[in-house]
């Protein structure tokens, strides 16, 4: 796939990726700061993640996920 666009979205600095497939269609995906990028990831994506995924952003995202999990568990009790 050919990397077409990287956008940084939300306070949590998610990377919104748009790639072009071999047949010319778009493939979209979102990466979050709690994810580990694979070795074969586009270098531009790795560079952008390193730039925007600060420790502060990672901590903020982790706390958000923890709150969501707590709320989910409270609803099931």
C-alpha positions as CSV (number, residue, x, y, z in Angstrom):
1,X,0.0,0.0,0.0
2,X,1.0,3.5,-0.7
3,X,0.9,6.0,2.2
4,X,-1.4,8.9,1.1
5,X,-2.2,10.9,4.3
6,X,-1.4,11.1,8.0
7,X,-3.7,13.3,10.2
8,X,-3.3,13.9,13.9
9,X,-6.8,13.9,15.5
10,X,-8.2,14.5,19.0
11,X,-6.5,15.5,22.2
12,X,-5.1,12.0,22.4
13,X,-3.1,12.5,19.1
14,X,-4.5,9.5,17.3
15,X,-3.0,9.0,13.9
16,X,-5.6,8.8,11.1
17,X,-3.9,7.0,8.2
18,X,-5.1,6.9,4.6
19,X,-3.4,4.5,2.2
20,X,-4.0,3.6,-1.4
21,X,-4.3,-0.1,-2.2
22,X,-2.9,-1.7,-5.4
23,X,-6.3,-1.5,-7.0
24,X,-6.5,2.3,-6.3
25,X,-9.0,2.2,-3.4
26,X,-8.5,3.8,-0.1
27,X,-7.7,1.9,3.1
28,X,-8.1,3.8,6.4
29,X,-7.0,3.0,9.9
30,X,-6.4,4.8,13.2
31,X,-3.4,4.3,15.4
32,X,-3.5,5.1,19.1
33,X,-0.6,6.0,21.4
34,X,-0.9,2.7,23.3
35,X,-0.1,0.7,20.2
36,X,3.3,-0.6,19.3
37,X,4.1,0.1,15.7
38,X,5.5,-2.8,13.7
39,X,8.9,-2.8,12.1
40,X,7.5,-2.7,8.6
41,X,5.3,0.4,9.3
42,X,5.9,3.4,7.0
43,X,8.8,5.5,8.3
44,X,6.7,8.6,8.0
45,X,4.1,7.1,10.4
46,X,6.8,6.1,12.9
47,X,8.3,9.6,12.8
48,X,4.9,11.3,13.3
49,X,4.1,9.0,16.2
50,X,7.5,9.7,17.8
51,X,6.8,13.4,17.4
52,X,3.2,13.6,18.9
53,X,3.0,10.6,21.2
54,X,4.7,12.2,24.2
55,X,4.6,10.6,27.6
56,X,1.9,13.1,28.6
57,X,-0.3,12.1,25.7
58,X,0.2,8.4,26.4
59,X,-0.6,8.8,30.1
60,X,-3.8,10.8,29.2
61,X,-5.0,8.1,26.8
62,X,-4.3,5.4,29.3
63,X,-6.3,7.2,32.0
64,X,-9.1,7.7,29.5
65,X,-9.2,4.0,28.7
66,X,-9.2,3.1,32.4
67,X,-12.1,5.4,33.0
68,X,-14.0,3.8,30.1
69,X,-13.4,0.3,31.5
70,X,-14.5,1.3,35.0
71,X,-17.7,2.7,33.6
72,X,-18.3,-0.4,31.5
73,X,-17.8,-2.6,34.6
74,X,-20.2,-0.5,36.7
75,X,-22.9,-0.9,34.0
76,X,-22.6,-4.7,34.0
77,X,-22.9,-5.1,37.8
